[in-house]
Amino acid sequence: MTKVFFRSVFYFFLLAVPMSLPAVVNEITWVAPLSDNNMDNINNWSPQTIPGTNDVAVFNEALFVNTSPEEHVIGFTASEFQFTNSASAFLFNFNNQPLTLSGAGITGTQTNTTINANNTNNSSFLVNQVLFSGTTGTSGSAALNITNTSIQTGSISGSPVGIITNDQFSSSNPFSIDTYGSIKVLNFAQDTTSGPTSGGNATGDINHTQMEFGSTITAMKKVEISVINNASYSGSDGFSNSIGNLSVYHFMPEGQLKPATGLTSMWQILRQMITLVQGAM
């Protein structure tokens, strides 16, 4: 009787406690024809589904696909961009929409692709333009060009344009950049509005930083990082304006800069690996 009792309790315990299973990671391959570069078209992916947080987006130039993928409708999220052939053939454009890589980042046999994230006169607020949120992340040897362009003219008032509520570029955890990789961040804001009732505009404001590394940065040789904030006002408004305002910093590394093999001093790291340019407002 006792054995039956304990056996029953054990079986009940197994049924009552839910099993925690790892998230399923799917590989979804870009198969868009040469005439179509829309990343929101399910027919441009195989299987026919748009990649999500746990999916690896695979790009293979040897499949004779469109090599200029573009996103302009909704933010795009994937675990990785993985290249199984030539990465340099691909040129990505994310227009007024964010890119989030929630896993390993940019991976594959080659990673020297070009990714342009352009936020242009956008009246909708973006949280981040480009975010790497995986437990570790890499941009490989990719060229990341992240630009926020905001121009206000006329006699308007109370108009917010080009507002980033967090960062233009952000990496949450340990991050690496491979040889010849680059991350270039530009914020360009211009206000020429005029009039006795105009003003109170917000143009190209970044509510945190332009570039933030939340942990250790490991960089290989010939890496370039540039951060520029270029803001100007030439109008005559009745109310004050906010133009290219940064709430925190241009560049915020919260972890250690780790050099590639053969680069041992901080001076060598800064001189040979990282070019940091900060433009005045």
Backbone torsions as a table, in degrees:
resi	resn	phi	psi	omega
1	MET	NA	-41.4	-179.8
2	THR	-64.0	-42.3	-178.7
3	LYS	-63.0	-40.6	179.7
4	VAL	-63.8	-39.7	-179.3
5	PHE	-61.3	-50.1	-178.8
6	PHE	-67.4	-35.3	178.6
7	ARG	-64.7	-38.6	179.1
8	SER	-66.9	-42.1	178.1
9	VAL	-62.1	-41.0	-179.5
10	PHE	-63.9	-44.7	178.7
11	TYR	-62.8	-39.9	178.8
12	PHE	-62.9	-38.6	179.6
13	PHE	-62.7	-41.7	179.3
14	LEU	-64.3	-37.4	-178.8
15	LEU	-75.8	-31.5	-173.8
16	ALA	-80.8	-29.9	-177.8
17	VAL	-91.6	117.1	-178.3
18	PRO	-67.8	143.4	177.2
19	MET	-80.9	135.5	178.1
20	SER	-95.9	110.6	-177.2
21	LEU	-105.0	144.4	178.3
22	PRO	-66.2	151.3	178.9
23	ALA	-65.1	140.6	179.8
24	VAL	-76.9	127.8	178.7
25	VAL	-104.4	122.1	-179.2
26	ASN	-109.0	146.0	170.9
27	GLU	-97.7	121.9	-179.4
28	ILE	-121.2	120.9	-169.8
29	THR	-99.1	135.4	176.5
30	TRP	-73.5	118.6	-177.7
31	VAL	-127.6	24.4	-174.7
32	ALA	-62.4	137.7	175.3
33	PRO	-68.2	165.5	-177.0
34	LEU	-58.7	-26.0	-175.6
35	SER	-87.1	-1.7	-174.1
36	ASP	-136.5	121.2	-179.8
37	ASN	-115.4	13.9	-174.5
38	ASN	-77.1	115.5	-179.4
39	MET	-75.3	-9.6	178.3
40	ASP	-93.3	0.8	179.3
41	ASN	-89.7	114.7	-177.3
42	ILE	-62.7	-24.1	179.2
43	ASN	-71.5	-12.0	178.7
44	ASN	-89.9	6.4	-179.7
45	TRP	-128.6	150.5	175.5
46	SER	-132.1	119.7	-2.2
47	PRO	-64.6	169.4	-171.6
48	GLN	-75.3	75.8	175.1
49	THR	-154.3	145.5	179.8
50	ILE	-80.4	132.1	-179.0
51	PRO	-55.1	149.5	178.0
52	GLY	-128.6	-163.7	-172.0
53	THR	-55.1	-38.8	-175.8
54	ASN	-100.4	13.9	-175.0
55	ASP	-108.0	145.4	174.8
56	VAL	-95.7	118.1	176.3
57	ALA	-86.6	116.7	-174.1
58	VAL	-102.0	132.2	179.9
59	PHE	-124.5	122.3	-176.4
60	ASN	-131.5	105.1	-177.3
61	GLU	-62.7	-25.5	-178.4
62	ALA	-67.9	-13.0	178.4
63	LEU	-82.0	2.5	180.0
64	PHE	58.5	51.1	-178.7
65	VAL	-100.5	171.3	172.2
66	ASN	-64.8	129.2	-175.4
67	THR	-105.3	18.0	177.8
68	SER	-127.7	60.1	-178.6
69	PRO	-59.9	142.0	-176.6
70	GLU	-137.5	140.7	176.0
71	GLU	-127.4	125.1	179.1
72	HIS	-143.8	7.7	-174.9
73	VAL	-105.8	-46.9	-175.8
74	ILE	-147.6	156.4	178.8
75	GLY	-58.7	144.9	-177.5
76	PHE	-109.8	130.5	-179.6
77	THR	-130.9	133.6	172.7
78	ALA	-148.4	162.8	175.8
79	SER	-72.1	-45.2	-178.1
80	GLU	-144.3	154.9	159.1
81	PHE	-104.5	113.7	-176.2
82	GLN	-114.7	130.1	-178.4
83	PHE	-111.2	122.1	-177.4
84	THR	-100.5	0.1	178.1
85	ASN	-147.1	-136.3	-179.0
86	SER	-71.2	119.1	176.8
87	ALA	-86.0	-29.0	-175.7
88	SER	-64.6	-19.2	-179.8
89	ALA	-70.9	-19.6	-172.9
90	PHE	-95.6	136.3	174.8
91	LEU	-129.1	113.0	-177.8
92	PHE	-99.2	144.8	174.7
93	ASN	-131.7	121.9	174.7
94	PHE	-113.1	105.9	-171.5
95	ASN	-104.1	114.1	178.9
96	ASN	58.1	24.2	177.8
97	GLN	-140.0	147.2	-177.9
98	PRO	-82.9	156.3	172.4
99	LEU	-117.6	127.4	176.5
100	THR	-124.7	126.8	172.9
101	LEU	-112.7	109.8	-168.7
102	SER	-94.4	-1.6	-179.5
103	GLY	-120.6	-127.7	-174.2
104	ALA	-70.9	-22.1	178.8
105	GLY	103.9	-129.1	-177.3
106	ILE	-103.7	114.7	-171.0
107	THR	-133.5	173.5	174.5
108	GLY	128.7	-177.3	-179.4
109	THR	-66.7	-31.2	171.4
110	GLN	-133.8	147.7	-178.9
111	THR	-134.2	11.6	-174.6
112	ASN	-84.9	53.5	175.8
113	THR	-86.0	173.4	175.3
114	THR	-119.8	128.7	178.9
115	ILE	-124.3	118.7	177.2
116	ASN	-105.6	122.7	173.5
117	ALA	-111.6	107.3	-173.7
118	ASN	-114.8	117.6	174.1
119	ASN	-109.2	108.4	-170.7
120	THR	-122.3	116.1	178.5
121	ASN	46.1	43.7	-175.6
122	ASN	-88.2	121.0	178.5
123	SER	-84.0	-10.5	175.0
124	SER	-89.6	139.5	-178.5
125	PHE	-79.0	137.9	171.6
126	LEU	-107.2	143.6	176.2
127	VAL	-76.5	-57.0	173.3
128	ASN	-132.8	149.1	171.8
129	GLN	-80.5	-47.7	176.8
130	VAL	-133.8	126.9	-178.0
131	LEU	-130.8	127.1	169.0
132	PHE	-105.0	112.7	-172.3
133	SER	-116.7	8.6	179.9
134	GLY	-71.7	167.4	179.0
135	THR	-63.0	-30.0	165.0
136	THR	-139.0	151.4	-178.8
137	GLY	-145.1	157.0	176.4
138	THR	-145.2	145.4	171.1
139	SER	-99.4	4.9	179.7
140	GLY	57.6	-139.1	176.4
141	SER	-101.1	20.8	-177.0
142	ALA	-69.7	155.5	171.2
143	ALA	-102.2	109.9	177.7
144	LEU	-100.1	118.2	179.2
145	ASN	-115.4	110.0	-172.3
146	ILE	-117.3	114.0	-172.2
147	THR	-128.7	132.8	173.3
148	ASN	-117.9	111.2	-177.0
149	THR	-115.8	124.3	-176.9
150	SER	-136.8	124.0	-179.6
151	ILE	-132.1	126.1	178.4
152	GLN	-119.5	132.0	-179.3
153	THR	-135.4	172.8	175.0
154	GLY	87.7	-149.9	-177.1
155	SER	-123.2	44.1	-177.0
156	ILE	-85.5	163.7	178.3
157	SER	-144.0	150.3	177.5
158	GLY	61.8	32.7	-175.9
159	SER	-103.5	117.7	173.8
160	PRO	-95.2	127.0	179.7
161	VAL	-137.7	136.2	175.6
162	GLY	67.4	41.1	-178.8
163	ILE	-93.0	124.4	174.3
164	ILE	-107.9	117.7	-173.3
165	THR	-80.4	-13.4	175.4
166	ASN	-129.7	-99.0	-175.8
167	ASP	-123.0	153.4	168.6
168	GLN	-71.7	-47.5	173.9
169	PHE	-126.2	135.4	-179.8
170	SER	-145.3	136.0	172.1
171	SER	-126.0	123.2	-171.9
172	SER	-78.5	-32.0	-169.0
173	ASN	-133.1	-173.5	-179.0
174	PRO	-48.7	135.1	-170.7
175	PHE	-136.0	145.8	178.7
176	SER	-133.4	149.0	177.6
177	ILE	-127.1	126.1	-176.7
178	ASP	-85.1	172.1	-178.4
179	THR	-52.1	133.7	-179.0
180	TYR	70.0	5.4	175.9
181	GLY	-71.7	154.5	179.3
182	SER	-147.2	147.1	172.7
183	ILE	-131.7	114.0	-177.5
184	LYS	-120.5	122.2	-177.0
185	VAL	-118.6	127.9	-179.5
186	LEU	-131.1	131.5	170.3
187	ASN	-118.1	116.2	-179.3
188	PHE	-118.6	116.3	-177.6
189	ALA	-129.2	132.5	-178.7
190	GLN	-140.2	130.2	178.8
191	ASP	-127.1	117.6	177.9
192	THR	-119.5	18.9	-177.5
193	THR	-65.4	146.8	-178.7
194	SER	-144.4	151.6	176.4
195	GLY	139.2	151.2	-176.4
196	PRO	-66.1	-25.5	180.0
197	THR	-108.6	3.8	180.0
198	SER	-91.8	167.9	-179.7
199	GLY	120.1	-171.4	-175.9
200	GLY	67.5	25.4	-178.8
201	ASN	-91.2	153.6	173.7
202	ALA	-120.2	117.7	-173.3
203	THR	-125.6	114.4	175.4
204	GLY	63.8	37.4	178.4
205	ASP	-84.7	135.7	176.0
206	ILE	-109.8	114.8	-171.4
207	ASN	-82.1	3.2	171.3
208	HIS	-140.1	-97.6	179.6
209	THR	-130.6	162.6	173.0
210	GLN	-75.4	-40.7	-179.2
211	MET	-141.2	124.5	179.9
212	GLU	-131.1	129.2	170.1
213	PHE	-109.5	116.0	-174.4
214	GLY	-81.1	-5.1	-178.9
215	SER	-155.0	-157.0	-177.2
216	THR	-61.2	138.4	174.2
217	ILE	-111.7	122.3	175.0
218	THR	-110.4	120.5	-176.2
219	ALA	-122.3	135.7	174.8
220	MET	-84.8	-170.4	-175.1
221	LYS	-75.1	153.1	174.6
222	LYS	58.7	40.7	174.9
223	VAL	-92.8	143.2	177.6
224	GLU	-125.8	130.4	172.4
225	ILE	-125.5	125.5	177.9
226	SER	-133.3	141.6	-179.5
227	VAL	-133.9	119.2	-177.6
228	ILE	-130.9	132.1	172.7
229	ASN	-121.7	115.0	-175.8
230	ASN	-123.9	104.9	-176.6
231	ALA	-128.0	142.8	-179.4
232	SER	-148.5	153.0	176.9
233	TYR	-134.7	130.3	-179.7
234	SER	-137.6	24.8	180.0
235	GLY	-99.9	-166.9	177.1
236	SER	-145.4	79.4	-175.0
237	ASP	-92.7	158.8	176.0
238	GLY	-79.2	-14.8	-180.0
239	PHE	-131.0	153.7	-177.5
240	SER	-71.5	155.9	-179.1
241	ASN	-122.8	159.2	172.6
242	SER	-112.6	123.0	-173.7
243	ILE	-133.2	118.2	177.1
244	GLY	59.7	32.9	-177.9
245	ASN	-77.4	131.6	176.1
246	LEU	-109.2	122.9	-176.6
247	SER	-72.4	-29.2	-177.3
248	VAL	-122.2	-91.2	-175.4
249	TYR	-135.4	166.1	166.6
250	HIS	-66.6	-51.4	-169.4
251	PHE	-134.1	124.3	-175.9
252	MET	-131.9	92.6	172.4
253	PRO	-88.6	120.1	-178.0
254	GLU	-96.0	-6.0	-179.8
255	GLY	-122.2	-168.5	-177.2
256	GLN	-82.0	141.6	170.0
257	LEU	-86.4	119.2	-178.3
258	LYS	-108.5	126.3	-176.2
259	PRO	-82.7	163.5	170.7
260	ALA	-73.7	168.9	179.3
261	THR	-57.4	131.4	178.4
262	GLY	95.4	-10.8	176.5
263	LEU	-111.0	108.3	-169.7
264	THR	-110.0	-29.6	-176.0
265	SER	-98.1	155.4	177.4
266	MET	-60.4	-34.9	178.1
267	TRP	-62.3	-43.5	178.2
268	GLN	-63.8	-38.8	179.0
269	ILE	-60.6	-50.5	-176.0
270	LEU	-69.0	-38.3	-175.2
271	ARG	-77.4	-42.4	-171.4
272	GLN	-97.7	-19.9	-173.3
273	MET	-113.5	-36.8	-171.5
274	ILE	-128.1	124.1	173.0
275	THR	-107.4	114.4	-178.9
276	LEU	-111.4	117.3	-179.6
277	VAL	-116.2	121.7	177.8
278	GLN	-114.7	117.0	179.7
279	GLY	-88.6	146.1	177.5
280	ALA	-76.8	151.3	177.3
281	MET	-70.7	NA	NA
